[in-house]
């Protein structure tokens, strides 16, 4: 080394510095760069996981919101049906509605189960939900404009176990022809049905209505269905434009002077059957569910003893069952 010149020493020192720098780069800085790349990759991987979890969290919130909405929708559907079937309560409600409407003369009332078709799911299996239907059928009658009507013994002549002579005489004197305008029950029957129909259109439906003409009065029948516990998967609005769904015929037909059932005598001057009287046999045929037993018996005896014209105190009535005038 002592023989090396000054210039060579500088070259050697420069070479040493270069080697040192190279060693620092290869074993220091280069490794640091590789470590940095690894840290960046790790950071990016963690960021991706964080983004996935954030998206999953957001998706879970949306899913929970959908679940809550579905629960609300299901609750709304369930609320459209009766929560329970109680025949006694249904029958009581129906009878009270008719009574409040002024149609109290009940002939009969029955309750029956209606078995609907089972619900089949799209995959062909039977649904676990079932439709429950209870049908209440009632029969009422009108009055006849002559006999004394009775409801809840309101015109009973028995007071404290004995006949009230004054009331007995009063009610007998009241047995006179009041005219067809005095016949009650039909309009009240329809009013009761309208009330029932409007009460809860979702789960209370009028199944059928029918009437029949009797001896001066009318029998009226109605069946009302009550629905419970079903969940149909309907997603579209029903089409009510079909003629078998919504009435599309004439609604302007005049019925002012028509009649439902046949009274003892037609006393509407505008009716084609004006002054036509029922024959005696038809007038006393059958019983009168609206009437007291004694009123009906006295009426039949009176008609049998004389005739309907005399009982109704009609002096200018034509012969029974005369043909209507045009």
Secondary structure, DSSP 8 states (H G I E B T S, - for coil): -TTS-HHHHHHHHHHHHHHHHHHHIIIIIHHHHHHHHHHHHHHHHHHHHHHHHHHHHHHHHHHHHHHHHHHHHHHHHHTTSBSS--HHHHHHHHHHHHHHTT---EEEEEEEEE-----B-TTS-B-S---EEEEEEEEEE---SSS-B-STTTT--EETTEE-HHHHHHHHHT-S---GGG--SHHHHHHHHHHHHHH-TTTEEEEEEEEEE-SSSEEEEEEEEEEES------S-----STTTS--S------TT--SS--SB---TTSTTTT-B--HHHHTSS--TTB-HHHHHHHHHHHHHS-HHHHTT-SS---TT-----
